[in-house]
Amino acid sequence: MNKLKAVDFFCSGGGMSYGMQSAGIQILAGIDFDKNCKETYEANIEGAEFVHADVFDLKETELENRLSLKRNDDELVLIGCSPCQFWSIINTNKAKSEKSKNLLVEFSRFVKYFRPGYVVVENVPGVLRRKEESGLNGFIEWLKSNGYENPHFKVHNVNDYGVPQNRKRFTLIATRISQDEIKPIEMEGEKPLVKDVLGVGNGFPKIQPGHKDESEFLHSVPNISEINKKRLEKVEKNGGNRLGFADDPELQLDCFVGKDDSFKDTFGRLWWDKPAPTITTKFFSISNGRFVHPEENRALSIREGATLQSFPLTYKFDGTSTANIARMIGNAVPPKYATAIGKAIIQNYNNAI
């Protein structure tokens, strides 16, 4: 019954596209400004075209002709998961991300032109908290007054949808072919934890800092300094943090002297029996969050970060550097969460036709 097809704006390495494809939606194309994503995207998203374009410059008619899209197509899904550093609560350089704050407005141009059957927006919770500034308020009002009568817009934790990670994301799903609210379909049973996906028993052999995996599995991890190795030896296994070396004058960092209650996740280990924290673009660094392996004295490997984002072990990543691939992984919509959205859309479509 399902004949749905989608175009994924700001597609990066394909997390949203892969999850939607796994649900049963055909992906026509992914659009991204970063041409380094092309090989990864096309290697994993079957039959989809990678469109290298800056959405600020891309014209609606240009996309219409290139992909043979129709306007007012009930079976078309437009997805916009724009880079969101500007609206993030994480302390990033807002000047660098200034341009990204208007990406939702740019995406809405295409929604207004094509009037697709379905619209999906995924972003940081900050977009909802500042919905007037981000353009979200105006977009939702336009949807409601143009046939998308009952849009779902809420912050969800992806752990409820099969992702072994605590990651809160704003999600909007709207349709004009029915009046039903569409919510991502939650998983049944136990929510996944770190121990369910990482460790030797799950296909991750023990490795040392600096290990380079030349295979496509990419169980690679950057090296760390000798003093950081000593620090990690003192961090308690399974959830310990930098307080393990706070009383050692040789190992304590000057910036943390007298600040035992701040930035405790720095040099922190994951817990086996909890979901991972939010996987950011710096998950391969021990000093950028709680990204130390639960037992081994190293950061998470590239493949471990991807697995915590719910990418399958067979997903192929192609990038110019560790940092480049980690950025694709950290910025991605977790595929299993995307599948939960895709299944909900298919269910709605099949009920409506």
URNOR-V254950 format. One record per residue. N is the residue number from 1. NEAR is the number of other ideal C-beta (glycine too) atoms within 8 Angstrom. Layout:
N,NEAR + N,NEAR
//
This chain:
1,5 + 2,8 + 3,5 + 4,15 + 5,11 + 6,14 + 7,16 + 8,15 + 9,13 + 10,13 + 11,15 + 12,13 + 13,14 + 14,15 + 15,14 + 16,15 + 17,17 + 18,14 + 19,18 + 20,17 + 21,14 + 22,10 + 23,13 + 24,9 + 25,14 + 26,8 + 27,16 + 28,10 + 29,11 + 30,16 + 31,13 + 32,14 + 33,7 + 34,6 + 35,7 + 36,9 + 37,15 + 38,9 + 39,8 + 40,15 + 41,17 + 42,10 + 43,7 + 44,12 + 45,12 + 46,6 + 47,5 + 48,13 + 49,8 + 50,12 + 51,11 + 52,7 + 53,9 + 54,6 + 55,12 + 56,6 + 57,6 + 58,10 + 59,6 + 60,10 + 61,6 + 62,8 + 63,14 + 64,12 + 65,7 + 66,7 + 67,11 + 68,6 + 69,11 + 70,6 + 71,8 + 72,6 + 73,10 + 74,6 + 75,8 + 76,15 + 77,15 + 78,15 + 79,14 + 80,14 + 81,14 + 82,11 + 83,8 + 84,11 + 85,12 + 86,9 + 87,12 + 88,9 + 89,5 + 90,6 + 91,2 + 92,8 + 93,6 + 94,8 + 95,5 + 96,7 + 97,12 + 98,8 + 99,7 + 100,11 + 101,10 + 102,8 + 103,13 + 104,15 + 105,9 + 106,10 + 107,15 + 108,12 + 109,9 + 110,12 + 111,14 + 112,9 + 113,9 + 114,14 + 115,10 + 116,10 + 117,12 + 118,16 + 119,16 + 120,14 + 121,14 + 122,13 + 123,12 + 124,10 + 125,10 + 126,13 + 127,14 + 128,10 + 129,7 + 130,9 + 131,10 + 132,6 + 133,6 + 134,12 + 135,10 + 136,13 + 137,9 + 138,8 + 139,13 + 140,12 + 141,8 + 142,10 + 143,12 + 144,9 + 145,5 + 146,9 + 147,5 + 148,11 + 149,7 + 150,8 + 151,13 + 152,11 + 153,10 + 154,7 + 155,9 + 156,11 + 157,8 + 158,14 + 159,12 + 160,8 + 161,15 + 162,10 + 163,15 + 164,13 + 165,15 + 166,10 + 167,11 + 168,9 + 169,13 + 170,14 + 171,14 + 172,13 + 173,15 + 174,12 + 175,14 + 176,9 + 177,10 + 178,7 + 179,4 + 180,9 + 181,6 + 182,11 + 183,8 + 184,11 + 185,9 + 186,7 + 187,9 + 188,3 + 189,3 + 190,3 + 191,8 + 192,10 + 193,10 + 194,15 + 195,8 + 196,7 + 197,9 + 198,12 + 199,8 + 200,7 + 201,4 + 202,9 + 203,6 + 204,11 + 205,6 + 206,5 + 207,10 + 208,5 + 209,11 + 210,8 + 211,11 + 212,5 + 213,11 + 214,3 + 215,5 + 216,4 + 217,7 + 218,12 + 219,13 + 220,11 + 221,14 + 222,10 + 223,5 + 224,11 + 225,5 + 226,5 + 227,8 + 228,10 + 229,11 + 230,11 + 231,13 + 232,13 + 233,7 + 234,9 + 235,16 + 236,8 + 237,8 + 238,10 + 239,11 + 240,10 + 241,14 + 242,14 + 243,8 + 244,10 + 245,13 + 246,9 + 247,4 + 248,8 + 249,4 + 250,6 + 251,9 + 252,11 + 253,6 + 254,5 + 255,5 + 256,13 + 257,7 + 258,4 + 259,8 + 260,8 + 261,4 + 262,6 + 263,7 + 264,10 + 265,8 + 266,12 + 267,11 + 268,15 + 269,15 + 270,16 + 271,9 + 272,10 + 273,7 + 274,10 + 275,12 + 276,11 + 277,11 + 278,9 + 279,12 + 280,9 + 281,9 + 282,10 + 283,16 + 284,14 + 285,10 + 286,11 + 287,6 + 288,9 + 289,12 + 290,10 + 291,14 + 292,15 + 293,12 + 294,14 + 295,6 + 296,7 + 297,9 + 298,14 + 299,14 + 300,12 + 301,16 + 302,15 + 303,13 + 304,12 + 305,15 + 306,12 + 307,13 + 308,16 + 309,15 + 310,13 + 311,13 + 312,5 + 313,8 + 314,4 + 315,9 + 316,8 + 317,12 + 318,7 + 319,10 + 320,4 + 321,6 + 322,10 + 323,8 + 324,10 + 325,15 + 326,14 + 327,9 + 328,15 + 329,17 + 330,13 + 331,9 + 332,14 + 333,11 + 334,16 + 335,16 + 336,12 + 337,17 + 338,17 + 339,14 + 340,15 + 341,16 + 342,15 + 343,11 + 344,13 + 345,17 + 346,13 + 347,9 + 348,14 + 349,15 + 350,9 + 351,8 + 352,9 + 353,6
//
